[in-house]
Amino acid sequence: MIRCFFVLRICIIVFNNCSFLFMVLYINKYIFNTAERGRYLMLQSLIFDMDGTLFQTDKILELSLDDTFNHLRTLNQWDASTPIDKYREIMGVPLPKVWEALLPTHSYEIRKYTDDYFLKSLVANIKKGKGALYPNIKEVFSYLKENNCSIYIASNGLKEYLEAIVDHYDLNNWVTETFSIQQIQTLDKGELVKTIIKKYDIKYAAVVGDRLSDINAAKDNGLMAVGCNFDFAQEAELAQADMVIDDLKELKTIVSNINSSLSI
């Protein structure tokens, strides 16, 4: 009787262990055969948005927008208050769409003229040091580079504007390359991220940004989406991210945890 009980006990243990092993193998097979498998593997790259993610655009936005609309007033092309709140609502979309929203009744020529003037004002304010990076960026970038994680910037901003920020803050010390929406035919940020992926043969990465366009760009390319709860962020948009951070410094923990758990 005792012997039968002992044999039964062994059978139960073996069955439980086999069941557990089957479950592990099933989960492993599921994760690594999904289209989103890159989210679960070791991160080799991080692709950052610029405005409202790396650069505190709010510090120069009102200055430059006021300057631009004051100029339009002198040309008798504007007679209302500067639409700063409207701009904040749509922050993150390509500039052509910005001017369609802010100057809906103006001609294409006036919008293009305004776009050029606004760009010059932004660049001038950057060079004067009136903007700022978000806290801890250089610390985070140094950590990423030390841990063999390449850094890219994908922005709806124009090349001249992005170059002004990168040059002023010496971001090229860490950033492999900065990509502008001007470099592709569409105004789709997902396509811009795809360009980076193809050029550098990136397999496993995350997109870090504050707006829905960044989150969608990540998901469209099967990447992890990290939402930044910063100045221009909206709660409903951040809810669609895989994870949300309140400080870029949190990326160190995220990258460390993902890479450590998957290297075991």
N, C-alpha and C positions, 0 to 999 in steps of 0.2 A: 504493500500500500504506500509506504514511504517512498519507495523507488518510483512508483507511478506518479506520485505527486511531484517528485523531483524532476522527472522527465517532462511533465506538463509545464512546470515552471520554466524550464529551459526553452520549451517551444514558445511560450508566451513572450519571453524576452527576445528571442530571435525574431518573432513576428513583429514585435514593436519596433525593433531596430531596422528591420527590412522596410517597414511602413515609413519610418522616418527618412530612411535613405531614399526611398522612392519619391517622397514629397520633395526632398532637397533637389534631386535630379530633375523632377518635373518643373520646379520653380526656375532652376538654372536654365533648363531648356527653353522655358517660356521667355525669360528675360533676354537671353542672348540670341533669340530668333525673332524678336519683334523688330519693327521698323525703327523703334526708338531705343535700340540697344545702346546707342552712344551715350544716353543719359546715365547708364549704369556702369560704364567702364571708366578707366582712369582718364581724367581730364588732361589733355595735352595742350589746349588752347583756350583762352578767354577772349571773346569779342565784345568790346565795350561801345556803348553809345557815347556821344560826347555831351550834348546839351542836357543839363539836368541830371547827368550821371557822373561825368568826370569834371566838367566845367560848370561853375555856378553862374549860369547865363543870366540869372535874375539880377545880378549886380551891375550888368551893363545893358540889359534889355530895355529898361525904362528910359535910361539916358539916351540910347541910340534911337529908340522909337520916337521919343519926344523931339529929338533933333530932326528926324526924318519928317515927321508931320508938321513941325514948325516950318520946315522948308517948303512943304506942300502948301501951307497957308500963304506963304509969300508968293506962290505961283497961282493963288486963287483956285487951288485944287482940293482944298479941305477947309471946312469952317466949323467943325465940331471938336470935342475933346479928343485927346489921343486914345485910341482903343486898346489900351494896355491889358485890360481884363479879358477882352476877346482874344487877344494874342495868347495870354496865359492858358486859356481853355484849349486852344488848338496847338499848343507848343509840342514840337516833335514832328509835325508834318513838313514836307518839303516846302521851301519858300514860295514857289509858284502858287501852291494851294493857299498859303498864308495870305497872299495879296488878293487872291480871288475872294477870300472871306472878308478881309478888311476893306477892300476897295471894290465891292461887287458891281458898282455902276460905272467904274472907270474903264478906259480903254486898255488894251494890251500894252500899248506904248507907254502909258502913264504907269502901269504896274511894273513894267520892266525898268523904267527910269527910277521908280521908287525903290525897287529891289537893289539896283546898283548903288544908289545913295545910302541905303540902309547898311549894305555890306561895308562900304567905306567907313561909315560911322562906327560899326562894330569893331572893325579891325583897328581903327584909331584908338578906341577906348581900351582894347586889349593891350596894344603897345604902350599905352600910358599907365598900364598896371591897374586899371580900375576893376578888372575881373578877378576871379580867384578859382583855384581848384577846390574840390571838396576835400575835407580833412582825410589824412592818412593815405592819400593816393600813392605817393612815392614809396612809402613803407610797404604797401601792398604790392606794388609793381616790383620792387626789389625782391620780395618774398617769392613772387611768382617766377621770376627769372631764375632765382637760386634753386627753385624746384622744377626747372626745365619745362615751365609752362609758358608758351609763347603768347604774346599780347598783340591784339589788333584793335583798330577803331573803325567802326562802321557808322557813318552819320548821314543824316539828311541835310547837313550843312554843306555850304559851298567850299570848294577846295581852298580858296584864298583865306577864308575865315578859319578853317581847320588848321591850315599851315601856320597862321598867326598864333593860335593857341599852342600848338605843338612846339613851335620855335621859342615862344616866350617862356614856356615852362620846361624846356629841354626834355620833352616827353620821348623824343627819339632815342634817349638813353635806354629806354625799356621797350618801346613800341616797335614791332617789326615793320608794320606799314599802316597808314591811315587811308581809309577808303571813303570817298564822297559819293553821294547820290548822283553827282554829275558824271560819274564814270560808267553809268549804265543807261540804257535807252529808256527804261521805265522808271517810275517813281516808287517802286516797290522795294522796301527794305529787305524783304526776304530774298529778292534777287541779288541785292548787294552782298548779303551774307553768303549766298551761294557762290558768288564770284570769289570771295576770300577762300572758301572751302576748296574750290577747284584749283585755285592758283597754288595753294600751299598743301594740298592733299591732306586736309584735316579730317580726321575720323571722329574724334571724341572731343566735344567742346561745349561751352556754355556761352549764351548771349546775356550780357548784363546791361540792363537799361531801365528807364523809369516809365516808359509809355507802352501802350498796347502794340504799337508798331514793332517794338523790340521783342516783345513776348511772342508775337505772331511770326516774326522773322526766325526766332529760335525753333518754334514748333513746325514751321514750314520746311525746315531743314533737318528735323529729327534731333535737335539739340536741346540741352537743358536751358530753361528760361529762368533767370534770376532777376526778380523785380526789385527796383530801388525805391524805397519809400522816402523820396526827397521832395524838393520844392514843387515840382509840377505834376507829381504822381497823383493818380486817382484810384481810390479804393476798389472800385468795380473792375478796373483794368488789372490792378495788381493781383486780384483774386484769381486771375487766370495763369499766373506764373507758377512754376514748380516750387519756388521758395522766394521769400521776400526778406530783404535786409534793410536795416535802418542806418547802417554805417558800412562803408566799403571794407573796413577792417575785418568784418565778419567773413569776407571771402577767404581769408587765411584759414579759418576753421573749416569752412565748407570744403575747400580743396584738400586740406589735410585729411579730413574725415573720409572723403570719397576715395582718395588715393590710398590711404592706409588700409581701409577695410577691404579694398579690392586687390591689394598686394599680398594679403595673407595667404 
